[in-house]
Amino acid sequence: MRVFKTAGTIFCALIFLAGCSTAPPQSSLDWSDANAVAKPVVVQTNKPVAPPVHTNSTVAIHTNLLPLIVPKIQPAPVITWTALNDWAAAYKTGMPHLLSKTPVTTFAIGSANGVMVLSIGSLEATWNGTEINLGFAPQFIDGEIFLNGLDLQKNLEPLLCAPPLKFGTNRVIVIDPGHGGSNHGTYARNVQDGPFEKEFTLDWALRLKPLLEAEGWKVFLTRTNDVYVTNSDRVVFAEAHHADVFISLHFNSTELDIKTGKRNEKTSGLQTYCITPTGMPSTLTRGFADDWSENLPNNNFDAQNLRLAVRVHSALLRAVGMDDRGVRRSRFDTVLRGQNRPAILVEGGYLSNPAEAKLIESADYRRKLAEAVANALK
C-alpha cells in the first residue's frame, strides 16, 4: 500500500477538486461541527440523497469531579454499503479515479481539502500522503466501488468535506506525558537498557509547553515530574482545566515474545491513535475486548479526533522523516475513552528498535518532536 502514497500525492496536483456542500456550524474553537454527531448516511445506489445536517447536540458540563455529559440518544451504527460514485455526487466531491490495477486496484477521490487514495480489499488508505486506516476494506460490487457507510461518515466526510481545521482564541490544551512514577512505560525501557519511556515523554512535554504558549495556547501538563498518575485522573485533570484539546505523548515498543524472550527489533515508525467509532473494529486491540457496539464519551468527537490526529501525525512525519505507521483506531486507551474533547495519543518511535531508541535518547530528536506538534497546532 505504501507504494501508492507518492502516486496519490502526485495525483492531487492533477485532479480538479470541487468543494463539499456541508456547511459547518460555529463553535468557540471554530472546530467544524464541534460536539456534533451526524445522522447515518444511507445512500441508495440508484438515488443519492443530500448530506446530513450537523447539529451541536451535546452539552458538556465542566466540573472538578468526573466528566459529565447530558445523556443523548445516539444513532444506530451505519451498516450499509454505498457506491462511492453516488456518495461523491451527493457530497459534491470529485469523482473517484482509477490510479492503478496492479498489484491491487487503487483509486483516488478528492476535494478542495486534498486527495484520499484507497485500494480494493485493503484497510490501508492515505490522506494527502499520510496513512490512515479504514474500518472496512473497499469492495467491487457489480462493477462499482463500494465503501461501508461508517467509513464514509467517519473517515471520508470529515477529511474531504469539513473546512480546514482552525483554532480560536482563549484555547486550552492538556498535554499528557505518558506513564510516570512506578509506571515506567508500557514495556519499561529501551533495548539499550537506557532511561525509561516515562523520562522521554516528560522531556517531550516540557519542551512542547513553551512552544504552544508562544502560539497562544494555555497549556497544562498532567504531570511535571516523575509521579504516578492514573489514567482516570488524567481524564479528570483535563475536565477540571476545561481543556479544549487533549494530547497524550508516548513512545512505542514491540511485545516480548514468550518463546524467545526477545522483542522484534525491526519494527519502526510513528503512530497516532484516536478512539474507534462505534460500529467499527479497532486497528489495534492488544488483547483487550473490542466491543464494536460500545459508545464512549469521546465518540462524540470522532470527526475532530481524526482531523486532529492527521494534522499532528503529518507534522511529525515531516519533521523527523520516520516510517509512517499511520493514524490508527483503538478502544483500550483509557486515557482517551472518557475525554469530553478532541483527544489523541501519539507514539513518537520505537524504543524496542535500536536505531530509533538511539534517536529517542537524543535531545535534538525530542526537540524536533515538540516543534512538530507545536507547528501542527498553529
KETOR-792168 format. One line per field, with one value per residue (C-alpha): chain; x, y, z; residue in three letters; residue number from 0. Coordinates in steps of 0.001 Angstrom, whole numbers, plus 500000, padded with zeros to 6 digits. Layout:
// KETOR-792168
mol = c(A:...)
east = c(X:...)
north = c(Y:...)
up = c(Z:...)
type = c(ALA:...)
seq = c(NUM:...)
***
This chain:
// KETOR-792168
mol = c(A:A:A:A:A:A:A:A:A:A:A:A:A:A:A:A:A:A:A:A:A:A:A:A:A:A:A:A:A:A:A:A:A:A:A:A:A:A:A:A:A:A:A:A:A:A:A:A:A:A:A:A:A:A:A:A:A:A:A:A:A:A:A:A:A:A:A:A:A:A:A:A:A:A:A:A:A:A:A:A:A:A:A:A:A:A:A:A:A:A:A:A:A:A:A:A:A:A:A:A:A:A:A:A:A:A:A:A:A:A:A:A:A:A:A:A:A:A:A:A:A:A:A:A:A:A:A:A:A:A:A:A:A:A:A:A:A:A:A:A:A:A:A:A:A:A:A:A:A:A:A:A:A:A:A:A:A:A:A:A:A:A:A:A:A:A:A:A:A:A:A:A:A:A:A:A:A:A:A:A:A:A:A:A:A:A:A:A:A:A:A:A:A:A:A:A:A:A:A:A:A:A:A:A:A:A:A:A:A:A:A:A:A:A:A:A:A:A:A:A:A:A:A:A:A:A:A:A:A:A:A:A:A:A:A:A:A:A:A:A:A:A:A:A:A:A:A:A:A:A:A:A:A:A:A:A:A:A:A:A:A:A:A:A:A:A:A:A:A:A:A:A:A:A:A:A:A:A:A:A:A:A:A:A:A:A:A:A:A:A:A:A:A:A:A:A:A:A:A:A:A:A:A:A:A:A:A:A:A:A:A:A:A:A:A:A:A:A:A:A:A:A:A:A:A:A:A:A:A:A:A:A:A:A:A:A:A:A:A:A:A:A:A:A:A:A:A:A:A:A:A:A:A:A:A:A:A:A:A:A:A:A:A:A:A:A:A:A:A:A:A:A:A:A:A:A:A:A)
east = c(500000:502843:503913:500747:501378:503584:501123:498316:500244:501144:497562:496492:498073:496373:492758:490259:488784:485349:484371:481818:478417:478253:478160:479925:478262:480045:481858:484179:487203:485984:486075:483933:480713:482174:480444:478143:477091:475948:472987:473991:474466:472360:472733:470768:472827:470112:469009:471613:470376:471557:474271:473018:472666:475022:473777:475502:473522:475994:476052:479230:479133:482575:483336:486298:484946:484316:483355:479598:477689:473979:472599:471843:470306:472956:472173:472349:475638:475699:475763:475021:477470:477287:478515:481333:480178:476748:478292:480635:477728:475660:478536:479791:483382:485468:484526:486741:489551:491448:495186:496394:495207:498399:499401:495956:493225:493850:491810:491640:488865:489499:488017:489378:490883:493059:493121:492350:493842:492163:492644:490108:490332:492726:492159:495100:494424:496273:495097:497372:500152:499630:498472:495093:493182:489638:487212:486234:488018:486502:484811:483856:480148:478501:481389:481244:483390:481522:482501:480954:478677:480648:483850:482053:480661:483682:486651:485800:483301:485495:488558:487105:484144:484962:486531:490240:490957:491265:491812:490196:491261:491316:492171:493257:495242:496246:499468:499812:503350:502658:503441:505394:506458:506092:504612:507823:506182:504222:507292:509632:512918:514623:516733:519920:518789:518807:516266:512628:509867:508395:511517:511375:507655:508096:511007:508967:506057:508288:509819:506379:504741:506572:506260:502482:502300:504128:501312:498658:497642:497037:498916:498552:500603:499087:502454:505553:507824:508259:504984:502376:499074:496224:494616:491263:492938:494350:490805:489547:492501:491546:487928:488853:491001:488250:490581:489626:492185:493997:497207:498921:502626:504209:506961:506300:507699:507020:505759:508081:507988:507256:509095:512287:512253:513104:511372:511090:513775:512909:509514:509845:507982:505413:501795:498923:495742:492206:489114:487417:483978:481004:480254:483836:486581:489721:493065:494785:493353:496452:494412:491594:487964:486881:483143:482053:478747:480424:479582:482168:482071:484925:482962:481103:484311:485056:485392:487508:489706:490542:491282:493491:495300:496007:497288:499654:500795:501607:503608:505634:506431:507652:509808:511658:511340:510391:508384:504669:502741:499556:496678:495019:491954:491714:489282:491586:493300:491614:493222:491147:487888:486304:487608:484930:487025:489072:491795:494650:497590:500932:503666:506961:509011:510025:512245:512485:514243:517955:518268:515110:515975:519225:517288:514760:517605:518775:517607:517641:515152:512784:513103:512004:509014:507974:508356:506305:503337:503501:503558:500542:498552:499297)
north = c(500000:502388:502400:504322:507220:509003:508342:509715:512868:513476:512805:515641:518128:516602:516233:519095:519188:520514:521605:519774:521194:520522:523818:523834:525308:527847:526999:528715:526943:527086:523298:522043:520538:520534:518110:517029:513517:513141:511006:507816:508346:505867:506467:504236:503192:504423:507506:509708:511783:515098:515117:515119:518375:518607:519967:520799:518376:517542:519737:519417:520081:521048:520026:519353:515858:513218:514429:514552:514630:515200:511856:511857:509314:508034:506997:503339:502318:502573:499094:499915:499700:502647:503168:505713:507422:508053:509377:511688:513071:513683:515404:517267:515994:514952:511591:508552:507998:504788:505075:501515:497942:496292:494939:495901:498074:501552:504697:508268:510637:514309:517585:521059:519655:517052:513526:510168:507060:503697:500120:497372:494790:496869:498645:500947:504286:507575:511129:513675:511084:510214:506705:506238:503038:502274:500193:498020:497288:498823:496311:495946:495130:494829:496722:499668:500750:500367:501641:500846:503637:504086:504719:507320:509008:508703:508869:510381:513027:514618:514762:515554:517699:519600:523087:523373:522874:526194:527152:530173:532385:531569:527982:525482:522290:519498:517703:514279:512882:509144:506975:508262:507138:503370:503167:503164:502603:500013:497818:499573:500693:500597:497761:499509:499415:503191:505586:504594:505727:507907:510104:510727:511551:514099:515760:515934:517582:520093:521124:521408:523572:526880:526378:526093:529029:531123:530218:531491:528249:527987:524773:522331:519143:516135:515744:517919:515448:511720:510913:508229:509481:507110:507293:508189:511073:512328:512451:514286:516688:517642:518192:520260:522547:522950:521641:522162:519606:516647:515050:512105:511596:508127:506026:502587:499086:495657:492961:490428:487066:484476:481696:483587:486128:488823:491705:492344:494979:495720:497368:501131:504359:506819:506072:508255:506916:508113:506347:503823:504956:502941:500084:499740:497252:498738:498753:497554:495688:494426:491503:493640:493004:495155:495709:497292:498412:500353:504054:506041:509701:510523:509117:512450:513851:511199:513678:516173:513382:512170:515613:516466:513121:513511:517045:516180:512905:514548:517288:514710:512748:515882:516868:513614:511569:508325:505431:506167:503578:505539:507122:504214:503460:501745:501383:500157:503543:504506:507948:508694:506839:509298:512529:515147:516933:516077:513740:511753:509609:509929:507266:509015:505986:502505:502021:498348:499331:500011:502745:504546:504107:505936:508740:508972:509330:512371:515736:517073:514414:515204:518890:518133:516173:519113:521612:519402:519190:522957:523643:521375:523401:526862)
up = c(500000:500776:497104:496263:498633:496132:493350:495452:496256:492608:491663:493943:491548:488511:489586:489508:493002:493901:497428:499562:500266:504018:505970:509356:512455:514632:517886:520335:518861:515272:515032:512205:513626:517142:519513:516691:515775:512209:511297:509478:505777:503816:500101:497760:494777:492405:494359:496070:498974:500349:503034:506645:508568:511561:514868:518140:520292:523076:526183:528253:531991:533274:536841:539043:539604:536950:533459:532979:529708:529303:528040:524354:522012:519634:516055:515157:513513:509742:508227:504581:501698:499317:495777:496006:492808:494376:497586:495654:493633:496784:498594:495528:495765:492822:491348:492044:489533:488834:489587:489076:488609:489875:492314:493653:492187:493567:493093:494368:495349:496005:497160:497784:501015:499315:497929:499505:497914:498586:497378:496835:499631:501783:505082:504411:502739:502500:503009:501286:501517:505210:506051:507699:508417:507309:509335:506379:503102:499923:497611:493954:493701:490270:488689:491106:494054:497344:500794:504142:505319:508535:506605:504522:507630:509931:507534:504158:505238:507972:505724:502303:503302:506511:506354:507236:510929:512785:516415:518003:520903:524635:523811:526460:525869:528213:527308:528923:529360:529377:532419:535455:538916:539339:535831:533820:530461:528523:528049:530510:528968:525611:524213:525297:528968:528950:530517:530842:528485:531256:531229:527491:527460:530256:528484:525263:527124:528925:525600:523983:526659:525971:522217:522480:524873:522281:519862:522261:523968:527701:528491:531397:531897:533664:535416:535610:537407:537944:539714:539163:537726:536931:533516:535092:536948:533656:532248:535355:535093:531533:532570:535617:533463:530829:528125:524505:523271:524886:523539:525240:524448:524333:522792:521385:521788:520361:522712:524281:522521:525224:523377:522555:525374:522818:521085:517359:516896:513265:513761:513437:512791:514107:515037:516185:517800:518318:519637:517341:516125:517355:514954:513666:514547:516102:514291:517476:520490:522392:523658:525081:524186:521253:521559:518279:519824:522645:522594:524541:525645:523284:520327:520321:518799:516161:513298:515250:516649:513164:511783:514774:514546:510823:511291:514166:512609:509274:511004:512939:509784:508019:510994:511653:508452:510223:508765:508610:510637:510224:512077:513851:515983:519370:522301:525069:525627:528906:528806:525678:526289:528727:527217:526581:523951:520835:522088:520518:521631:519806:519664:518832:517765:518948:521994:521004:517766:518475:515833:516948:520621:519960:518277:521100:523602:521621:522965:519404:518285:521176:520332:516756:518065:520247:517430:515100:517480:518107:514349:513829:516374:514987)
type = c(MET:ARG:VAL:PHE:LYS:THR:ALA:GLY:THR:ILE:PHE:CYS:ALA:LEU:ILE:PHE:LEU:ALA:GLY:CYS:SER:THR:ALA:PRO:PRO:GLN:SER:SER:LEU:ASP:TRP:SER:ASP:ALA:ASN:ALA:VAL:ALA:LYS:PRO:VAL:VAL:VAL:GLN:THR:ASN:LYS:PRO:VAL:ALA:PRO:PRO:VAL:HIS:THR:ASN:SER:THR:VAL:ALA:ILE:HIS:THR:ASN:LEU:LEU:PRO:LEU:ILE:VAL:PRO:LYS:ILE:GLN:PRO:ALA:PRO:VAL:ILE:THR:TRP:THR:ALA:LEU:ASN:ASP:TRP:ALA:ALA:ALA:TYR:LYS:THR:GLY:MET:PRO:HIS:LEU:LEU:SER:LYS:THR:PRO:VAL:THR:THR:PHE:ALA:ILE:GLY:SER:ALA:ASN:GLY:VAL:MET:VAL:LEU:SER:ILE:GLY:SER:LEU:GLU:ALA:THR:TRP:ASN:GLY:THR:GLU:ILE:ASN:LEU:GLY:PHE:ALA:PRO:GLN:PHE:ILE:ASP:GLY:GLU:ILE:PHE:LEU:ASN:GLY:LEU:ASP:LEU:GLN:LYS:ASN:LEU:GLU:PRO:LEU:LEU:CYS:ALA:PRO:PRO:LEU:LYS:PHE:GLY:THR:ASN:ARG:VAL:ILE:VAL:ILE:ASP:PRO:GLY:HIS:GLY:GLY:SER:ASN:HIS:GLY:THR:TYR:ALA:ARG:ASN:VAL:GLN:ASP:GLY:PRO:PHE:GLU:LYS:GLU:PHE:THR:LEU:ASP:TRP:ALA:LEU:ARG:LEU:LYS:PRO:LEU:LEU:GLU:ALA:GLU:GLY:TRP:LYS:VAL:PHE:LEU:THR:ARG:THR:ASN:ASP:VAL:TYR:VAL:THR:ASN:SER:ASP:ARG:VAL:VAL:PHE:ALA:GLU:ALA:HIS:HIS:ALA:ASP:VAL:PHE:ILE:SER:LEU:HIS:PHE:ASN:SER:THR:GLU:LEU:ASP:ILE:LYS:THR:GLY:LYS:ARG:ASN:GLU:LYS:THR:SER:GLY:LEU:GLN:THR:TYR:CYS:ILE:THR:PRO:THR:GLY:MET:PRO:SER:THR:LEU:THR:ARG:GLY:PHE:ALA:ASP:ASP:TRP:SER:GLU:ASN:LEU:PRO:ASN:ASN:ASN:PHE:ASP:ALA:GLN:ASN:LEU:ARG:LEU:ALA:VAL:ARG:VAL:HIS:SER:ALA:LEU:LEU:ARG:ALA:VAL:GLY:MET:ASP:ASP:ARG:GLY:VAL:ARG:ARG:SER:ARG:PHE:ASP:THR:VAL:LEU:ARG:GLY:GLN:ASN:ARG:PRO:ALA:ILE:LEU:VAL:GLU:GLY:GLY:TYR:LEU:SER:ASN:PRO:ALA:GLU:ALA:LYS:LEU:ILE:GLU:SER:ALA:ASP:TYR:ARG:ARG:LYS:LEU:ALA:GLU:ALA:VAL:ALA:ASN:ALA:LEU:LYS)
seq = c(0:1:2:3:4:5:6:7:8:9:10:11:12:13:14:15:16:17:18:19:20:21:22:23:24:25:26:27:28:29:30:31:32:33:34:35:36:37:38:39:40:41:42:43:44:45:46:47:48:49:50:51:52:53:54:55:56:57:58:59:60:61:62:63:64:65:66:67:68:69:70:71:72:73:74:75:76:77:78:79:80:81:82:83:84:85:86:87:88:89:90:91:92:93:94:95:96:97:98:99:100:101:102:103:104:105:106:107:108:109:110:111:112:113:114:115:116:117:118:119:120:121:122:123:124:125:126:127:128:129:130:131:132:133:134:135:136:137:138:139:140:141:142:143:144:145:146:147:148:149:150:151:152:153:154:155:156:157:158:159:160:161:162:163:164:165:166:167:168:169:170:171:172:173:174:175:176:177:178:179:180:181:182:183:184:185:186:187:188:189:190:191:192:193:194:195:196:197:198:199:200:201:202:203:204:205:206:207:208:209:210:211:212:213:214:215:216:217:218:219:220:221:222:223:224:225:226:227:228:229:230:231:232:233:234:235:236:237:238:239:240:241:242:243:244:245:246:247:248:249:250:251:252:253:254:255:256:257:258:259:260:261:262:263:264:265:266:267:268:269:270:271:272:273:274:275:276:277:278:279:280:281:282:283:284:285:286:287:288:289:290:291:292:293:294:295:296:297:298:299:300:301:302:303:304:305:306:307:308:309:310:311:312:313:314:315:316:317:318:319:320:321:322:323:324:325:326:327:328:329:330:331:332:333:334:335:336:337:338:339:340:341:342:343:344:345:346:347:348:349:350:351:352:353:354:355:356:357:358:359:360:361:362:363:364:365:366:367:368:369:370:371:372:373:374:375:376:377)
***
